[in-house]
Each structure stands twice: as structure tokens, then as C-alpha cells.
Amino acid sequence: MSISTFNIKKWYRMLRGKSILHVNQGLGRCFSTTDICGYYNDLTEKVTKMPELLNCDELPHVEDERGEQILFPVAVFQYGLGAYDLYLLKHDERYLKKFYQCVCWAMQNQESSGAWNNFFFIYPRTPYGAMCQGEGTSLLIRAYKHSGNKIYLEAAQKALDFMLISVTNGGTSDETEERLLLLEYTHRTAVLNGWIFALFGLYDAALVCDSRVYRDAFDKSLHTLIKSLHDFDCGYWSIYSRDGKIASPFYHDLHIAQMQALYAMTHNKLFLEYSERWTAYKKSFWKSKKAFVKKVFQKIRE
């Protein structure tokens, strides 16, 4: 990939935590592990950092590689989840309205297969991803919980059914008898944060669906993640993906929050141990600086 001015600016914003796609995403402030409530990561800054959208019908746009403004499904879903949390926290109907605008967009743009064309602007040959499917599911299930309208639940189930189709058959999972990987990018190795966001969608479905399919898939993929967590730790920082790419400061913080959420869900102490270990890495001056420098060099080599 050529090093364009656009990419340099994008990397700088991401590395410094200044990108609207990479706002603070700590542990969710109003989630429940036994019922559908708020989201497991705090996505409210997706909304509060774009206050101009609150009183209009516009949805959040992002800039693509050509500098054009597009509607990116993950950005829409995350904005909607953040808006729903703010509605629960503040009881302001404006947030609920924005939430349903995102829900409406998700319904209108879901393909008949249940998929959302997430990476159309950058990977047209491999446009689908488990993270997108999982977050879209979480959005729609909250709409179902709030409204009682089963059309949202049916669309959420279609999204997960597509997610669980194998990559070789056009879906977003890599499954064998022993493991289940959920792939944010179907042409790459597993990405930690995207895998976990996909798990969150399965967890939500397991809370509201009578079928054991989604609970069994959650359990199998969670077990795979537990066995794979060591692949996402380099000894001084967390790893972004299984091909060894180190996490940026933003993704390192996100990994910590996701470990905390998984611990709350499962009570498995391994997730607590990793959240504490990665927090300790962050507090170490030398480890954090070493990770930052390595990430910069990785980006330059891409």
C-alpha cells in the first residue's frame, strides 16, 4: 500500500486516539448480563462527539480512501448502540429517535442473505465481516427489546445465521469440529476486537431466542478464544490480530474493556487476568512506548 497523505493522517489520528472511529470505548455503563439493556462497550462518544447529528435526520458518515463521505455499516451500528445507551442513561427522546434511525437504516440495507455489505468501499471481493454482523445483531435485538416488534428479531437472526456460514461458503466463520473463529475480515487472520464484538451479538441472541443454536455457537467460539488468548499477547502489549500486528493505544484500551465485559458475562477469571495484565502494560512507560514505536513501524511497512 502506498503511503498517501490521507493514510498518514488516518494513522496519526488513530494512533493518537483522535479519530471519530476510535473514540474512548470503555466498559459499558448500563449493560446487564441477564437481559438486553445497554451495550457491553461504552459507545456513547460516537454520539456525543458529533452533536450536530442529534437534531437532524442525518446519519454518521466516514471518509473513505478517496476522501469521499460514505455510510459505513459498522459506524452506523455503533452510533445507534451509543444512542441507545444515552437514551437509557438520560431518558432523552432525541437519542431514541437517532437509535431508530440507525435501526431503520440497518433494516433497509440488510441483504436478503442477512448480510451487510460492510467493506464495499475497500474490499469489494470480501465485503462481509463477523464484527459487522454481530454489531448489527446487537442493534436490532435492542430494537426488538424496546418495541416488541419481532421483525427486528427475525432480521437479527438472519444476520447471525449468515455470520455462522463458513468463509468457504461466503460467510464469516472459520469452523472445524474443535473451534469456531469469527472473522472481522474474511481474507485475513482473526482480529481480536472484531471477534469479541461478534461474540456479543451471539450473546444477545442467546438471551432472547429459544433456540440453542446461538448459545452453542457462543460457547464454542468463546472456548476457542480462551484457548487462543495467548496469541494476542506479545509480553509487553496486546496484539491486534493473529498475524502478529501489535495493537494501537486505542485498540489496547478496547481490548482491556472487552476482557472486562467477557469476565462479567462468563465469570471466567482468565479474562480478568488479561484485563489486569494489559492494564499493567499500559501503565509501564517503557512498554507503552515500545508498543507505540513498533506500531508506527508496522504501519510504515504495510
PAFIBA-678198 format. One line per 3 residues: number of its first residue (from 1); for each residue x, y, z of C-alpha. Coordinates in Angstrom, 1 decimal. Layout:
% PAFIBA-678198
NUM> X/Y/Z; ...
END
This chain:
% PAFIBA-678198
1> 0.0/0.0/0.0; 1.3/3.4/-0.9; 1.9/5.9/1.8
4> -0.6/8.7/0.9; -1.2/11.9/2.8; -4.7/10.5/3.6
7> -3.3/7.3/5.2; -0.7/9.3/7.1; -3.4/11.5/8.6
10> -5.6/8.5/9.3; -2.9/6.6/11.1; -1.9/9.6/13.1
13> -5.4/10.2/14.3; -5.8/6.5/15.2; -2.5/6.2/17.0
16> -3.2/9.4/19.0; -6.9/8.5/19.7; -8.2/11.4/17.7
19> -10.3/9.6/15.1; -14.1/9.5/15.4; -13.9/5.8/14.6
22> -11.5/5.4/17.5; -13.1/7.2/20.4; -12.9/6.0/24.0
25> -14.8/2.7/24.3; -14.5/1.6/27.9; -16.7/-0.9/29.7
28> -20.4/-0.3/29.1; -22.2/1.8/31.6; -25.7/0.3/31.6
31> -25.5/-3.3/30.4; -26.9/-6.4/32.0; -25.6/-10.0/31.6
34> -29.0/-11.5/32.2; -31.3/-9.3/30.0; -31.0/-7.0/27.0
37> -30.2/-3.5/28.2; -27.2/-1.2/27.3; -24.2/-2.3/25.3
40> -21.1/-4.1/26.6; -18.7/-1.4/25.5; -19.4/2.3/26.0
43> -20.0/3.7/22.5; -21.6/7.0/23.7; -18.8/9.2/22.5
46> -19.7/8.1/19.0; -22.8/10.2/19.6; -21.6/13.0/21.9
49> -18.6/13.9/19.7; -21.0/14.6/16.8; -23.7/16.7/18.5
52> -24.7/18.3/15.1; -26.4/15.0/14.2; -28.7/14.9/17.2
55> -31.3/17.3/15.9; -31.4/16.2/12.2; -32.1/13.1/10.2
58> -28.5/12.6/9.1; -26.5/9.5/10.0; -22.8/9.5/10.7
61> -20.6/9.4/7.6; -16.9/8.4/7.4; -14.3/9.3/4.9
64> -13.1/6.5/2.6; -9.7/6.1/1.0; -10.6/8.6/-1.8
67> -11.7/11.2/0.7; -15.4/10.7/-0.1; -18.1/10.6/2.6
70> -19.8/7.2/2.9; -22.2/5.4/5.2; -20.1/2.6/6.8
73> -22.4/0.0/8.4; -20.2/-0.5/11.5; -20.2/3.2/12.1
76> -23.9/3.4/11.8; -24.4/0.4/14.1; -22.0/1.7/16.7
79> -23.7/5.2/16.6; -27.0/3.5/17.2; -25.8/1.5/20.1
82> -24.3/4.6/21.7; -27.5/6.5/21.2; -29.5/3.7/22.9
85> -27.2/3.8/25.9; -27.6/7.6/26.1; -31.4/7.2/26.0
88> -31.2/4.7/28.8; -28.9/7.0/30.8; -30.5/10.3/30.1
91> -34.1/9.5/29.1; -33.9/12.0/26.3; -36.1/11.0/23.4
94> -33.8/12.6/20.9; -31.3/9.7/21.5; -34.1/7.1/21.0
97> -35.0/8.8/17.7; -31.4/8.5/16.5; -31.3/4.9/17.6
100> -34.3/4.1/15.5; -32.9/6.0/12.5; -29.9/3.6/12.7
103> -32.2/0.6/13.1; -34.2/1.7/10.1; -31.1/2.0/8.0
106> -29.9/-1.4/9.1; -33.2/-3.0/8.1; -33.2/-1.2/4.7
109> -29.6/-2.1/3.9; -29.6/-5.7/5.0; -29.3/-8.1/2.1
112> -31.7/-11.0/1.6; -28.9/-13.3/2.9; -28.9/-11.5/6.2
115> -25.5/-9.8/5.4; -24.5/-6.2/5.4; -22.1/-5.1/2.7
118> -19.6/-3.6/5.2; -16.3/-3.3/3.2; -17.8/-2.4/-0.2
121> -15.5/0.7/-0.4; -12.2/-1.0/0.3; -12.6/-4.8/-0.1
124> -15.3/-5.4/-2.7; -14.4/-9.0/-3.2; -14.6/-9.8/0.5
127> -17.1/-7.2/1.8; -18.6/-9.1/4.7; -17.4/-9.5/8.3
130> -18.4/-11.1/11.6; -17.9/-7.8/13.6; -20.4/-6.0/11.4
133> -22.9/-8.9/11.6; -22.5/-9.1/15.4; -23.0/-5.4/16.0
136> -25.9/-5.2/13.6; -27.5/-8.0/15.6; -27.0/-6.2/18.9
139> -28.6/-3.1/17.4; -31.6/-5.0/16.1; -32.1/-7.0/19.2
142> -32.3/-3.8/21.3; -34.9/-2.5/18.9; -36.8/-5.8/19.4
145> -36.5/-5.5/23.2; -37.7/-1.9/23.2; -40.5/-2.2/20.7
148> -41.6/-5.8/21.0; -41.7/-5.9/17.2; -40.5/-9.4/16.0
151> -39.4/-8.1/12.6; -36.2/-6.8/14.3; -35.6/-10.2/16.0
154> -36.1/-12.0/12.7; -33.6/-9.7/11.0; -31.1/-10.2/13.8
157> -31.4/-14.0/13.5; -30.8/-13.7/9.7; -27.7/-11.6/10.4
160> -26.3/-14.3/12.8; -27.2/-17.2/10.5; -25.2/-15.5/7.8
163> -22.3/-14.8/10.2; -22.1/-18.5/11.1; -21.8/-19.6/7.5
166> -18.3/-20.7/6.7; -16.0/-18.4/4.8; -15.6/-21.0/2.1
169> -19.4/-20.8/1.5; -19.5/-17.0/1.5; -20.0/-16.3/5.3
172> -17.7/-15.0/8.0; -16.8/-18.0/10.2; -13.9/-20.4/10.2
175> -15.2/-23.6/11.9; -13.9/-27.1/12.5; -15.1/-29.7/14.9
178> -12.9/-28.3/17.6; -13.0/-24.5/17.0; -15.1/-21.6/15.8
181> -13.4/-18.4/14.7; -15.5/-15.3/13.9; -13.6/-13.2/11.3
184> -13.9/-9.4/11.1; -12.1/-9.7/7.7; -12.7/-12.9/5.8
187> -9.5/-12.6/3.8; -7.3/-12.2/6.9; -6.5/-13.9/10.2
190> -8.7/-13.3/13.2; -8.9/-9.8/14.7; -9.4/-9.8/18.5
193> -11.8/-6.9/18.9; -13.9/-7.9/15.9; -14.1/-11.5/17.1
196> -15.4/-10.2/20.5; -17.9/-7.8/19.0; -19.3/-10.8/17.0
199> -19.5/-12.8/20.3; -21.5/-10.0/21.8; -24.1/-10.4/19.1
202> -24.3/-14.2/19.8; -24.7/-13.5/23.5; -27.5/-11.1/22.9
205> -29.3/-13.6/20.7; -28.9/-16.3/23.3; -30.7/-14.1/25.8
208> -33.8/-13.7/23.7; -34.0/-16.7/21.4; -35.4/-20.1/22.4
211> -33.1/-22.0/20.0; -29.8/-23.3/21.4; -28.0/-22.6/18.1
214> -26.7/-19.2/19.2; -25.8/-20.2/22.7; -24.0/-23.2/21.4
217> -22.1/-21.1/18.9; -21.2/-18.6/21.6; -19.9/-21.3/23.9
220> -17.9/-22.9/21.1; -16.3/-19.6/19.9; -15.7/-18.4/23.5
223> -13.9/-21.7/24.2; -11.8/-21.1/21.1; -11.0/-17.6/22.2
226> -10.0/-18.8/25.6; -7.5/-21.2/24.1; -6.2/-18.5/21.7
229> -5.8/-15.6/24.1; -2.0/-16.2/24.4; -1.8/-15.4/20.7
232> -2.9/-11.9/21.4; -0.2/-11.0/24.0; 3.4/-10.2/23.0
235> 4.7/-9.9/26.5; 4.5/-6.1/26.7; 1.3/-5.2/24.8
238> -1.8/-6.7/23.3; -1.9/-8.0/19.7; -4.5/-6.7/17.2
241> -4.7/-9.8/15.1; -3.3/-13.3/14.9; -0.8/-12.4/12.3
244> 1.2/-10.6/15.0; 0.2/-7.0/14.4; 0.5/-5.1/17.6
247> -2.5/-3.1/18.8; -2.6/0.7/18.7; -3.2/2.5/22.0
250> -6.9/2.8/21.1; -7.2/-0.9/20.4; -5.2/-1.9/23.5
253> -7.7/0.1/25.7; -10.6/-1.5/23.8; -9.1/-5.0/24.4
256> -9.0/-4.3/28.2; -12.6/-3.2/28.2; -13.7/-6.2/26.2
259> -11.9/-8.5/28.6; -13.7/-6.9/31.5; -17.1/-7.3/29.7
262> -16.3/-11.0/28.9; -15.4/-11.5/32.6; -18.7/-10.0/33.6
265> -20.6/-12.3/31.2; -18.8/-15.6/31.9; -17.0/-15.2/35.3
268> -14.0/-16.8/33.7; -11.0/-15.4/35.6; -8.8/-15.7/32.6
271> -10.5/-12.6/31.2; -9.9/-10.7/34.4; -6.3/-11.7/34.4
274> -5.7/-10.4/30.9; -7.5/-7.2/31.6; -5.3/-6.6/34.6
277> -2.1/-7.7/32.7; -2.8/-5.4/29.8; -3.7/-2.5/32.2
280> -0.3/-3.0/33.8; 1.4/-2.9/30.3; -0.3/0.4/29.7
283> 0.9/1.9/33.0; 4.5/0.9/32.1; 6.3/3.8/30.5
286> 8.7/1.7/28.6; 6.3/-1.0/27.5; 3.8/1.5/26.2
289> 6.5/3.5/24.3; 7.9/0.3/22.8; 4.5/-0.7/21.6
292> 3.8/2.7/20.1; 7.1/2.7/18.2; 6.6/-0.8/16.9
295> 3.1/0.0/15.7; 4.4/3.0/13.8; 6.9/0.9/12.0
298> 4.3/-1.8/11.3; 2.1/0.9/9.6; 5.0/2.2/7.6
301> 5.8/-1.3/6.3; 2.2/-2.0/5.3
END
